[in-house]
Amino acid sequence: MLRLLFFLCFSVTVLVSAATARAGALEGIVTTPANQPVNGAMVTVFSPSRLRKETVFTNGNGRYLIDVSFGGELTVRARAPSFADQTQTLTLGSNDRRTLDLQVGPFESKLDRSNALPASAHLTSLPWHDAMERQPFIAQCNYCHQIGNPLTRGKRSVNSWRKSIQRMEGYMAIVTDAQVERFSKVLATGFDGPPIDIVQTYDASPALARAKIEEWLVGDGMSFIHDAAVGEDGKLYGVDEGHDVVWVLDRETAEVDEIPLPDSELPVGGLFSGAALPIGIFTGKHGPHSLVQAEDGRFWITNALSATLMGFNPQTKEFEVIEIGEGALYPHTIRIDNEGIVWFTIAVSNQLGRFDPQTKELEVLQLPHNGFWRWATDTFFPTLLEYAARTPRGNKHIELSPHKVLDGIEYQDLFNLPYGIDINPKDGGVWYAKVWADKIGHVDPETLKITEYDTPLKGPRRLRFDADGILWIPSFDESALLRFDPATAEFKIYPLPTLSPDEYETPYALNVQRATGDVWITSNMSDRILRFIPREERFVSYPSPTRVTWLRDLAFTDDGKVCSSSSNLPAYAIEDGVPSFICLDPEGGAKDRAKQGHPH
């Protein structure tokens, strides 16, 4: 009921705001108390409902100019590293052009300064013995949310942390009993309450001053908008794994449509109903995870919890449900090849799906098992989950897992976890990543022959091809970008830039802007998006104006914006309390200046 009331109020507010929107422009300078200009400061304008916000960055002279898409009683905030926010309100009417200078100042206390640091900084306080001990923690405890944000870094006892980790095991955190104890002690010791004192170095490059970020809040505090896609109509489509909903955003009017998926005979939680939190906070049965649009306009959606493939017509809002069968568990990332064939990974059961929308033929490919225990998991885990469902949210599948009853068996011994997938534009080859087995694989689309390669770093996740057939891979566990040439089978490693020496990143996904060749990477522990320019082998960092920004799949608009969904789990840990659609235009700030007759 609360979620329904929130959505009704949200919808009315957005419609009224869209109907009365009055565009204007703001310009000014951001300075310190010593009257020094601040380079790279974020100037964010909030709509009257605070459901929309737009952000630009100051240049080397501390100046900004933003062409605002909405009018009325607005809130303007200046935010810069090492300084406290400054916020002002003003009224902006149609075609108004206002000057607003802002001055950021010192924090009132060391605690305030510490609280303004991103999760990546707070993670440096965790007393790991070495990177090897830390690596399973990154793989198993960072994969769907930040650790170190305000919700997850409070002072707690070892027993309290132990209970939290045990709940996370219900959502496939594969940790041994010894690791549960060690992780609990490290978290209780590291997040012990006092403020931290970390000096971070932000890259306020000239490119940053040219950029603009737009955000639209959608859903509620329990929404889990896993992936977003840009439709051929220019709208943003997001699938809410927590609520079995497709969210549709019209970026021009800011109107949001909520389209529920058809009901299922499965219980809440679907095939994973025997798992505890966070599945327990979901209200859905299908768990839509990833989506892709075909040439005929239909979207194809992987439903992780119900193990179904779903077609969605955005014009008629009708759905088609296709049972995958074959012991499939957790359909994950989905792509379409040049022949219109739909390919998708099936993570937990180590499979790949191939679906022909014309003939309705669905084929499930069993991927290489890579060892006895992985074979046992691939074969018997569906039966184990079925047994666990007899005790809803009881985590019986965890209690009976080999990593709990046998010594020396860890997540990398039990699961392959095929995750990301993409199609080589040069030859149509299908490539996937096994995030826990540390492999990438190739499927010949004609013969269905499978070849796998070991990756030099751990945690290959959601990979993508560039226009030249080079495969780019994020190494989630080791904070790096991998370049792989299928012709030579050679890898090249690019460590990701961090804000201080002891920090690490968790690059969940990336995508390649085919026109420019630039690789865009999620940098989720530090609330940033990274851009890698291959021809220069150089990174550009774009800070997010929202604390606790956790981005998923990346997609591009026709005019060069990179868009995603910000969907930390749970969403109420995000600074705004709910998820959002977010689009970064690398030239948006420059466009605003040109529109107002300003030089770049």
VEXDREN-2710 file (C-alpha; in Angstrom, 1 decimal):
% VEXDREN-2710
k/r/px/py/pz
1/MET/0.0/0.0/0.0
2/LEU/2.8/2.4/0.9
3/ARG/4.6/1.7/-2.4
4/LEU/1.3/2.3/-4.3
5/LEU/0.7/5.7/-2.5
6/PHE/4.3/6.7/-3.2
7/PHE/4.0/5.9/-6.8
8/LEU/0.6/7.7/-7.2
9/CYS/2.1/10.8/-5.5
10/PHE/5.2/10.4/-7.6
11/SER/3.3/10.1/-10.9
12/VAL/1.1/13.2/-10.2
13/THR/4.1/15.3/-9.2
14/VAL/6.0/14.3/-12.3
15/LEU/3.0/15.0/-14.6
16/VAL/2.4/18.4/-13.0
17/SER/6.1/19.3/-13.1
18/ALA/6.4/18.2/-16.7
19/ALA/3.3/20.2/-17.7
20/THR/4.5/23.4/-16.0
21/ALA/8.2/23.1/-16.8
22/ARG/10.0/26.3/-17.5
23/ALA/13.5/26.1/-18.8
24/GLY/16.1/28.7/-17.8
25/ALA/19.9/29.0/-17.3
26/LEU/22.1/29.4/-14.2
27/GLU/25.7/30.5/-14.2
28/GLY/28.3/31.6/-11.7
29/ILE/31.5/30.7/-9.9
30/VAL/32.2/28.2/-7.1
31/THR/34.9/29.4/-4.7
32/THR/36.5/28.5/-1.3
33/PRO/36.3/30.7/1.8
34/ALA/39.7/32.1/0.6
35/ASN/37.9/33.2/-2.6
36/GLN/39.9/30.6/-4.6
37/PRO/38.0/29.1/-7.6
38/VAL/37.2/25.4/-7.3
39/ASN/38.0/23.2/-10.3
40/GLY/35.7/20.2/-10.9
41/ALA/33.0/21.2/-8.3
42/MET/29.6/19.7/-9.0
43/VAL/26.7/22.1/-9.3
44/THR/23.4/20.3/-9.1
45/VAL/20.0/21.7/-9.7
46/PHE/17.0/19.9/-8.1
47/SER/13.5/20.1/-9.5
48/PRO/10.7/21.4/-7.2
49/SER/9.7/17.8/-6.5
50/ARG/13.3/16.7/-6.1
51/LEU/12.6/13.8/-8.4
52/ARG/14.8/15.2/-11.1
53/LYS/18.3/16.8/-11.0
54/GLU/20.8/18.0/-13.4
55/THR/24.5/18.5/-12.7
56/VAL/27.5/20.2/-14.4
57/PHE/31.1/20.7/-13.3
58/THR/33.1/23.8/-12.9
59/ASN/36.1/24.5/-15.1
60/GLY/39.6/25.5/-14.1
61/ASN/38.4/29.0/-13.3
62/GLY/35.6/27.7/-11.0
63/ARG/32.9/28.8/-13.5
64/TYR/29.8/26.8/-14.4
65/LEU/26.8/27.3/-16.7
66/ILE/23.8/25.0/-16.8
67/ASP/20.8/25.1/-19.0
68/VAL/18.0/23.7/-16.8
69/SER/15.2/21.6/-18.2
70/PHE/12.7/22.5/-15.5
71/GLY/11.6/25.7/-13.7
72/GLY/10.0/26.8/-10.5
73/GLU/11.3/26.8/-6.9
74/LEU/14.6/25.1/-7.3
75/THR/17.3/23.9/-5.0
76/VAL/21.0/24.4/-6.1
77/ARG/23.8/22.6/-4.5
78/ALA/27.6/22.9/-4.9
79/ARG/29.6/19.9/-3.9
80/ALA/33.4/19.5/-4.1
81/PRO/35.9/17.0/-2.6
82/SER/37.2/18.1/0.8
83/PHE/34.5/20.7/1.3
84/ALA/31.1/20.8/2.8
85/ASP/28.1/21.2/0.5
86/GLN/26.5/24.6/0.0
87/THR/22.8/24.7/-0.9
88/GLN/20.7/27.7/-2.0
89/THR/17.1/28.0/-3.3
90/LEU/15.8/30.3/-6.0
91/THR/13.0/30.7/-8.5
92/LEU/13.7/30.1/-12.1
93/GLY/11.2/31.1/-14.8
94/SER/10.9/30.5/-18.5
95/ASN/13.9/31.7/-20.4
96/ASP/15.3/33.2/-17.2
97/ARG/19.0/33.6/-17.0
98/ARG/20.3/34.0/-13.4
99/THR/23.7/34.4/-11.9
100/LEU/24.4/32.4/-8.7
101/ASP/27.8/32.3/-7.1
102/LEU/28.4/29.5/-4.6
103/GLN/31.0/29.1/-1.9
104/VAL/31.9/25.8/-0.4
105/GLY/33.3/25.8/3.1
106/PRO/35.1/23.6/5.6
107/PHE/33.4/20.7/7.4
108/GLU/32.1/21.4/10.9
109/SER/33.8/18.3/12.2
110/LYS/36.2/15.5/11.3
111/LEU/33.1/13.2/11.4
112/ASP/31.3/15.3/8.8
113/ARG/34.4/15.1/6.5
114/SER/34.7/11.4/7.0
115/ASN/31.0/10.9/6.2
116/ALA/31.4/12.7/2.9
117/LEU/34.0/10.3/1.7
118/PRO/32.9/7.5/-0.6
119/ALA/32.7/3.8/0.4
120/SER/36.0/3.1/-1.3
121/ALA/37.8/5.3/1.3
122/HIS/36.1/3.7/4.2
123/LEU/37.1/0.3/3.0
124/THR/40.7/1.2/3.5
125/SER/40.1/0.9/7.3
126/LEU/39.4/-2.9/7.1
127/PRO/42.4/-4.7/8.5
128/TRP/43.0/-7.5/6.0
129/HIS/46.3/-9.4/6.2
130/ASP/46.8/-9.0/2.4
131/ALA/45.1/-8.8/-0.9
132/MET/44.7/-12.5/-1.2
133/GLU/42.7/-12.7/2.1
134/ARG/40.6/-9.7/0.9
135/GLN/39.8/-11.1/-2.5
136/PRO/37.0/-13.5/-1.5
137/PHE/35.4/-10.7/0.5
138/ILE/35.3/-8.5/-2.7
139/ALA/33.9/-11.4/-4.8
140/GLN/31.2/-12.4/-2.3
141/CYS/30.3/-9.3/-0.3
142/ASN/30.5/-6.5/-2.9
143/TYR/28.7/-7.8/-5.9
144/CYS/25.3/-6.1/-5.5
145/HIS/25.9/-3.2/-3.2
146/GLN/28.5/-1.0/-1.6
147/ILE/30.2/-1.9/1.6
148/GLY/31.4/1.1/3.4
149/ASN/28.5/3.5/2.7
150/PRO/26.6/5.0/5.7
151/LEU/24.2/2.0/5.9
152/THR/27.0/-0.6/5.9
153/ARG/29.8/0.9/7.9
154/GLY/28.1/1.6/11.3
155/LYS/29.7/0.3/14.5
156/ARG/28.4/-3.2/15.1
157/SER/29.4/-6.3/17.0
158/VAL/31.0/-9.4/15.5
159/ASN/27.7/-11.3/16.1
160/SER/25.7/-8.6/14.3
161/TRP/28.0/-8.7/11.3
162/ARG/27.8/-12.5/11.4
163/LYS/24.0/-12.4/11.1
164/SER/24.2/-10.0/8.2
165/ILE/26.6/-12.2/6.2
166/GLN/24.4/-15.2/6.9
167/ARG/21.5/-13.4/5.4
168/MET/23.6/-12.5/2.4
169/GLU/24.2/-16.2/1.9
170/GLY/20.6/-16.5/0.9
171/TYR/21.5/-14.4/-2.1
172/MET/24.3/-16.7/-3.2
173/ALA/27.2/-15.3/-1.1
174/ILE/29.3/-18.5/-1.1
175/VAL/31.5/-18.2/2.0
176/THR/32.9/-20.9/4.3
177/ASP/32.2/-20.8/8.0
178/ALA/35.8/-19.7/8.6
179/GLN/35.3/-16.8/6.2
180/VAL/32.1/-15.8/7.9
181/GLU/34.0/-15.6/11.2
182/ARG/37.0/-13.8/9.7
183/PHE/34.9/-11.3/7.7
184/SER/32.7/-10.5/10.7
185/LYS/35.8/-9.8/12.9
186/VAL/37.4/-7.6/10.1
187/LEU/34.2/-5.6/9.6
188/ALA/33.7/-5.1/13.4
189/THR/37.3/-4.0/13.8
190/GLY/37.6/-1.8/10.8
191/PHE/34.2/-0.1/11.0
192/ASP/34.6/0.8/14.7
193/GLY/33.0/4.3/14.7
194/PRO/35.8/7.0/14.7
195/PRO/36.1/9.1/11.5
196/ILE/38.8/8.2/9.0
197/ASP/41.3/10.6/7.6
198/ILE/42.0/9.8/3.9
199/VAL/43.4/12.2/1.3
200/GLN/41.9/11.5/-2.1
201/THR/43.0/12.9/-5.4
202/TYR/40.2/13.6/-7.9
203/ASP/40.9/14.0/-11.6
204/ALA/39.3/17.3/-12.5
205/SER/40.3/17.1/-16.2
206/PRO/39.2/19.7/-18.8
207/ALA/36.9/16.9/-20.1
208/LEU/35.0/17.0/-16.9
209/ALA/33.9/20.7/-17.3
210/ARG/32.3/19.7/-20.6
211/ALA/30.0/17.0/-19.1
212/LYS/26.5/17.1/-17.8
213/ILE/24.6/14.4/-15.7
214/GLU/20.9/14.0/-15.6
215/GLU/19.0/11.9/-13.0
216/TRP/15.4/10.8/-12.6
217/LEU/14.2/9.1/-9.5
218/VAL/11.9/6.1/-9.9
219/GLY/10.6/3.2/-7.8
220/ASP/10.8/3.0/-4.0
221/GLY/13.3/2.1/-1.3
222/MET/12.9/-1.6/-2.0
223/SER/13.1/-1.4/-5.8
224/PHE/16.0/-3.2/-7.5
225/ILE/16.2/-1.8/-11.0
226/HIS/18.8/-4.2/-12.2
227/ASP/19.4/-3.2/-15.8
228/ALA/18.3/-0.3/-18.0
229/ALA/18.2/0.0/-21.8
230/VAL/17.7/2.9/-24.2
231/GLY/14.7/2.1/-26.5
232/GLU/14.5/2.9/-30.1
233/ASP/12.0/5.6/-29.1
234/GLY/14.6/7.2/-26.9
235/LYS/12.9/6.3/-23.7
236/LEU/14.7/4.5/-20.8
237/TYR/13.4/1.1/-19.9
238/GLY/14.4/-0.5/-16.6
239/VAL/13.5/-3.9/-15.1
240/ASP/12.8/-4.0/-11.4
241/GLU/14.0/-7.4/-10.1
242/GLY/12.5/-6.6/-6.6
243/HIS/9.0/-5.8/-7.7
244/ASP/8.4/-7.6/-11.1
245/VAL/8.0/-4.3/-12.9
246/VAL/9.2/-2.6/-16.1
247/TRP/9.8/1.1/-15.5
248/VAL/9.6/3.4/-18.6
249/LEU/10.9/6.9/-18.5
250/ASP/10.2/9.5/-21.2
251/ARG/13.4/11.7/-20.8
252/GLU/11.7/14.6/-22.6
253/THR/8.6/14.9/-20.4
254/ALA/10.0/13.1/-17.3
255/GLU/6.8/11.0/-17.3
256/VAL/7.3/7.5/-15.7
257/ASP/5.2/4.5/-16.5
258/GLU/5.1/1.4/-14.2
259/ILE/4.2/-1.8/-16.1
260/PRO/3.8/-4.9/-14.0
261/LEU/4.9/-8.3/-15.3
262/PRO/2.2/-11.0/-15.6
263/ASP/1.7/-13.1/-12.4
264/SER/3.2/-16.5/-11.9
265/GLU/2.1/-19.6/-10.0
266/LEU/5.5/-19.6/-8.3
267/PRO/5.8/-18.3/-4.7
268/VAL/7.4/-14.9/-4.0
269/GLY/11.1/-15.4/-4.7
270/GLY/10.4/-17.8/-7.5
271/LEU/12.7/-20.8/-7.6
272/PHE/14.8/-19.2/-4.9
273/SER/11.9/-19.0/-2.4
274/GLY/13.9/-21.0/0.1
275/ALA/16.5/-18.3/0.4
276/ALA/16.5/-15.7/3.1
277/LEU/17.2/-11.9/2.8
278/PRO/17.6/-10.0/0.5
279/ILE/15.3/-12.2/-1.6
280/GLY/13.0/-11.9/1.4
281/ILE/12.5/-8.1/0.7
282/PHE/11.5/-8.8/-2.9
283/THR/7.8/-8.9/-3.7
284/GLY/8.4/-10.4/-7.1
285/LYS/8.2/-14.0/-8.5
286/HIS/9.9/-13.5/-11.8
287/GLY/12.8/-11.2/-10.9
288/PRO/13.4/-9.5/-14.3
289/HIS/17.2/-9.0/-14.6
290/SER/18.4/-8.0/-18.1
291/LEU/16.7/-6.7/-21.2
292/VAL/17.5/-6.1/-24.9
293/GLN/15.4/-4.7/-27.8
294/ALA/15.0/-6.5/-31.1
295/GLU/14.6/-4.9/-34.5
296/ASP/10.9/-5.4/-34.4
297/GLY/10.7/-3.2/-31.2
298/ARG/10.0/-6.0/-28.8
299/PHE/12.2/-6.3/-25.7
300/TRP/13.4/-9.7/-24.5
301/ILE/13.9/-10.0/-20.7
302/THR/15.6/-12.6/-18.6
303/ASN/13.7/-13.5/-15.5
304/ALA/16.2/-14.6/-12.9
305/LEU/13.9/-16.0/-10.2
306/SER/11.3/-17.8/-12.4
307/ALA/13.9/-19.1/-15.0
308/THR/11.8/-17.8/-17.9
309/LEU/12.4/-15.7/-21.0
310/MET/9.9/-12.9/-21.5
311/GLY/8.9/-10.9/-24.6
312/PHE/7.6/-7.4/-24.0
313/ASN/5.8/-5.2/-26.5
314/PRO/6.3/-1.6/-25.4
315/GLN/3.4/-0.4/-27.7
316/THR/0.7/-2.8/-26.5
317/LYS/2.3/-3.5/-23.1
318/GLU/1.7/-7.2/-23.7
319/PHE/4.0/-10.0/-22.5
320/GLU/4.9/-13.4/-23.8
321/VAL/6.3/-15.9/-21.3
322/ILE/8.6/-18.7/-22.4
323/GLU/9.7/-21.4/-20.0
324/ILE/13.4/-22.3/-20.3
325/GLY/13.4/-25.6/-18.5
326/GLU/16.4/-27.8/-18.7
327/GLY/17.2/-27.2/-15.0
328/ALA/18.0/-23.6/-15.8
329/LEU/18.7/-21.4/-12.8
330/TYR/19.1/-17.6/-12.8
331/PRO/19.0/-16.4/-16.4
332/HIS/21.3/-13.4/-16.4
333/THR/22.6/-11.1/-19.2
334/ILE/21.0/-11.1/-22.7
335/ARG/22.1/-9.9/-26.1
336/ILE/20.9/-10.3/-29.8
337/ASP/23.1/-11.2/-32.7
338/ASN/22.9/-9.9/-36.3
339/GLU/20.6/-12.7/-37.3
340/GLY/18.1/-11.8/-34.6
341/ILE/18.9/-14.7/-32.4
342/VAL/18.6/-14.0/-28.7
343/TRP/21.5/-15.3/-26.5
344/PHE/21.6/-15.2/-22.7
345/THR/23.7/-16.6/-19.9
346/ILE/22.1/-18.8/-17.2
347/ALA/24.4/-18.1/-14.3
348/VAL/23.7/-20.6/-11.5
349/SER/23.3/-23.7/-13.7
350/ASN/26.3/-22.9/-15.9
351/GLN/24.3/-22.7/-19.2
352/LEU/23.8/-20.6/-22.2
353/GLY/20.4/-20.0/-23.8
354/ARG/19.8/-19.6/-27.6
355/PHE/16.3/-18.5/-28.7
356/ASP/15.0/-17.8/-32.2
357/PRO/12.0/-15.4/-32.0
358/GLN/10.8/-16.4/-35.4
359/THR/10.6/-20.1/-34.9
360/LYS/10.2/-20.0/-31.1
361/GLU/13.0/-22.6/-30.9
362/LEU/14.8/-22.5/-27.6
363/GLU/18.0/-24.4/-27.0
364/VAL/20.0/-24.6/-23.8
365/LEU/23.7/-25.2/-24.0
366/GLN/25.5/-26.8/-21.1
367/LEU/28.9/-25.1/-20.7
368/PRO/32.1/-26.9/-19.6
369/HIS/31.9/-27.9/-16.0
370/ASN/35.7/-27.3/-15.2
371/GLY/36.1/-29.8/-12.4
372/PHE/34.2/-32.4/-10.3
373/TRP/32.7/-30.0/-7.7
374/ARG/31.4/-27.6/-10.4
375/TRP/29.9/-30.5/-12.2
376/ALA/28.2/-31.6/-9.0
377/THR/26.8/-28.1/-8.5
378/ASP/25.6/-27.8/-12.1
379/THR/23.9/-31.2/-11.8
380/PHE/22.3/-31.2/-8.3
381/PHE/21.8/-27.6/-7.3
382/PRO/18.3/-27.4/-8.9
383/THR/17.2/-30.3/-6.8
384/LEU/18.8/-28.7/-3.7
385/LEU/16.9/-25.5/-4.3
386/GLU/13.6/-27.4/-4.8
387/TYR/14.2/-29.1/-1.4
388/ALA/15.1/-25.7/0.2
389/ALA/11.8/-24.2/-1.0
390/ARG/9.9/-26.5/1.4
391/THR/11.3/-24.2/4.2
392/PRO/10.7/-20.7/2.8
393/ARG/13.6/-18.4/3.6
394/GLY/15.3/-21.0/5.6
395/ASN/18.6/-21.2/3.6
396/LYS/18.6/-25.0/3.6
397/HIS/20.5/-25.0/0.3
398/ILE/23.3/-23.2/2.0
399/GLU/23.5/-25.6/5.0
400/LEU/23.8/-28.6/2.6
401/SER/26.2/-27.0/0.2
402/PRO/29.7/-28.7/-0.1
403/HIS/31.5/-25.5/1.0
404/LYS/29.7/-25.8/4.4
405/VAL/30.2/-29.5/5.0
406/LEU/33.7/-30.1/3.5
407/ASP/37.0/-28.4/4.3
408/GLY/38.8/-26.5/1.5
409/ILE/35.8/-26.1/-0.8
410/GLU/35.2/-22.4/-1.7
411/TYR/33.1/-20.5/-4.2
412/GLN/35.6/-20.8/-7.1
413/ASP/35.5/-24.6/-6.7
414/LEU/31.7/-24.8/-6.8
415/PHE/30.4/-22.5/-9.4
416/ASN/31.4/-21.3/-12.9
417/LEU/28.7/-18.5/-12.9
418/PRO/28.5/-17.4/-16.6
419/TYR/27.6/-13.8/-16.4
420/GLY/28.2/-11.2/-19.1
421/ILE/27.8/-12.0/-22.8
422/ASP/28.3/-10.2/-26.1
423/ILE/28.5/-10.7/-29.8
424/ASN/31.6/-10.1/-31.9
425/PRO/30.7/-7.6/-34.7
426/LYS/33.3/-9.1/-37.0
427/ASP/32.3/-12.7/-37.2
428/GLY/29.1/-13.1/-35.0
429/GLY/30.9/-15.2/-32.4
430/VAL/29.2/-15.4/-29.0
431/TRP/31.5/-14.6/-26.0
432/TYR/30.7/-14.9/-22.3
433/ALA/32.5/-14.5/-19.0
434/LYS/32.5/-16.9/-16.1
435/VAL/33.0/-14.6/-13.1
436/TRP/33.8/-17.2/-10.5
437/ALA/35.8/-19.6/-12.7
438/ASP/37.9/-16.8/-14.0
439/LYS/37.3/-17.7/-17.7
440/ILE/35.9/-16.3/-20.9
441/GLY/34.4/-18.5/-23.5
442/HIS/33.5/-18.5/-27.2
443/VAL/30.6/-20.2/-28.9
444/ASP/30.6/-20.7/-32.6
445/PRO/27.0/-19.7/-33.6
446/GLU/27.0/-22.2/-36.4
447/THR/28.5/-25.3/-34.9
448/LEU/27.9/-24.4/-31.2
449/LYS/31.5/-25.5/-30.5
450/ILE/32.6/-24.0/-27.2
451/THR/36.2/-22.8/-26.4
452/GLU/37.2/-21.3/-23.0
453/TYR/40.2/-19.2/-22.0
454/ASP/41.6/-18.4/-18.6
455/THR/41.7/-14.8/-17.7
456/PRO/44.9/-13.3/-16.2
457/LEU/42.9/-11.6/-13.4
458/LYS/39.9/-12.7/-11.3
459/GLY/36.3/-11.8/-11.6
460/PRO/35.7/-11.2/-15.4
461/ARG/32.2/-9.8/-15.4
462/ARG/30.0/-8.0/-18.1
463/LEU/32.2/-7.8/-21.2
464/ARG/31.7/-5.9/-24.4
465/PHE/33.2/-5.7/-27.9
466/ASP/34.3/-2.6/-29.8
467/ALA/33.8/-2.0/-33.5
468/ASP/37.1/-3.7/-34.3
469/GLY/36.3/-7.0/-32.6
470/ILE/38.4/-6.3/-29.5
471/LEU/36.9/-7.6/-26.3
472/TRP/36.9/-5.4/-23.2
473/ILE/36.5/-7.1/-19.9
474/PRO/36.1/-5.7/-16.4
475/SER/38.0/-7.5/-13.7
476/PHE/35.7/-7.1/-10.7
477/ASP/37.9/-8.8/-8.1
478/GLU/41.2/-7.1/-9.1
479/SER/40.1/-3.5/-10.0
480/ALA/41.3/-3.6/-13.6
481/LEU/40.3/-3.4/-17.3
482/LEU/41.3/-6.2/-19.6
483/ARG/41.7/-6.0/-23.3
484/PHE/41.5/-9.3/-25.2
485/ASP/42.2/-9.9/-28.9
486/PRO/40.3/-13.0/-30.2
487/ALA/42.7/-13.2/-33.1
488/THR/45.8/-13.7/-31.0
489/ALA/44.2/-14.8/-27.7
490/GLU/46.4/-12.1/-26.0
491/PHE/45.3/-10.1/-23.0
492/LYS/46.5/-6.6/-21.9
493/ILE/45.8/-5.3/-18.4
494/TYR/45.0/-1.7/-17.4
495/PRO/44.7/-1.1/-13.6
496/LEU/41.8/1.2/-12.8
497/PRO/42.7/4.6/-11.2
498/THR/41.7/4.9/-7.6
499/LEU/41.3/8.0/-5.4
500/SER/43.9/6.9/-2.9
501/PRO/46.6/4.2/-2.9
502/ASP/44.9/1.7/-0.6
503/GLU/41.5/1.8/-2.3
504/TYR/40.1/-0.7/-4.8
505/GLU/37.3/-0.6/-7.4
506/THR/34.6/-3.0/-8.4
507/PRO/34.0/-2.6/-12.1
508/TYR/30.7/-4.4/-12.5
509/ALA/30.0/-3.6/-16.1
510/LEU/31.3/-1.7/-19.1
511/ASN/30.2/-0.8/-22.6
512/VAL/32.1/0.5/-25.7
513/GLN/30.8/3.6/-27.6
514/ARG/31.2/2.2/-31.1
515/ALA/31.5/5.6/-32.8
516/THR/34.4/6.8/-30.6
517/GLY/35.9/3.5/-29.4
518/ASP/35.8/4.8/-25.8
519/VAL/35.2/2.2/-23.1
520/TRP/32.9/3.3/-20.3
521/ILE/33.2/1.5/-17.0
522/THR/31.2/1.5/-13.8
523/SER/33.3/2.4/-10.7
524/ASN/30.9/1.6/-8.0
525/MET/32.9/1.8/-4.8
526/SER/33.8/5.4/-5.4
527/ASP/30.6/6.8/-6.9
528/ARG/32.2/7.4/-10.3
529/ILE/32.0/6.5/-14.0
530/LEU/35.3/5.9/-15.7
531/ARG/36.0/6.5/-19.4
532/PHE/39.0/4.8/-21.0
533/ILE/40.3/6.2/-24.3
534/PRO/42.2/3.2/-25.9
535/ARG/44.1/5.3/-28.5
536/GLU/45.6/7.3/-25.6
537/GLU/45.5/4.5/-23.0
538/ARG/44.1/7.1/-20.6
539/PHE/41.3/7.2/-18.1
540/VAL/38.9/10.1/-17.4
541/SER/37.0/10.1/-14.2
542/TYR/33.4/11.5/-13.8
543/PRO/32.2/11.7/-10.2
544/SER/28.6/11.1/-9.5
545/PRO/26.6/13.9/-7.8
546/THR/24.8/11.2/-5.8
547/ARG/26.5/9.4/-2.9
548/VAL/26.0/5.6/-3.1
549/THR/25.8/5.3/-6.9
550/TRP/25.8/1.7/-8.0
551/LEU/25.5/1.4/-11.7
552/ARG/24.5/-1.7/-13.7
553/ASP/24.6/-2.3/-17.5
554/LEU/25.5/0.7/-19.6
555/ALA/23.7/1.8/-22.7
556/PHE/24.1/4.7/-25.2
557/THR/21.6/7.2/-26.6
558/ASP/21.7/8.2/-30.3
559/ASP/23.2/11.6/-29.3
560/GLY/26.1/10.1/-27.3
561/LYS/24.9/9.9/-23.7
562/VAL/25.8/6.9/-21.6
563/CYS/22.9/5.8/-19.4
564/SER/22.3/3.3/-16.6
565/SER/20.3/2.5/-13.6
566/SER/21.6/3.3/-10.1
567/SER/20.4/0.4/-8.0
568/ASN/22.4/-0.3/-4.9
569/LEU/20.7/-3.2/-3.0
570/PRO/18.9/-2.0/-0.9
571/ALA/17.9/1.2/-2.7
572/TYR/17.2/3.0/0.5
573/ALA/20.9/3.2/1.1
574/ILE/21.3/5.6/-1.8
575/GLU/21.5/9.2/-0.8
576/ASP/18.1/9.9/-2.4
577/GLY/16.6/6.8/-0.8
578/VAL/15.3/5.3/-4.1
579/PRO/16.9/4.2/-7.4
580/SER/17.3/6.3/-10.5
581/PHE/17.9/6.4/-14.1
582/ILE/21.1/8.3/-14.8
583/CYS/22.6/9.7/-18.1
584/LEU/26.0/11.2/-18.5
585/ASP/26.5/13.4/-21.6
586/PRO/30.3/14.0/-22.0
587/GLU/29.6/17.1/-24.0
588/GLY/26.4/18.2/-22.3
589/GLY/28.0/21.1/-20.3
590/ALA/29.7/22.3/-23.5
591/LYS/26.3/22.2/-25.3
592/ASP/24.8/24.3/-22.5
593/ARG/27.6/26.9/-22.9
594/ALA/27.2/26.9/-26.7
595/LYS/23.4/27.4/-26.4
596/GLN/24.0/30.4/-24.2
597/GLY/26.7/31.9/-26.4
598/HIS/29.6/31.1/-24.0
599/PRO/33.0/29.8/-25.1
600/HIS/34.0/26.3/-24.0
END
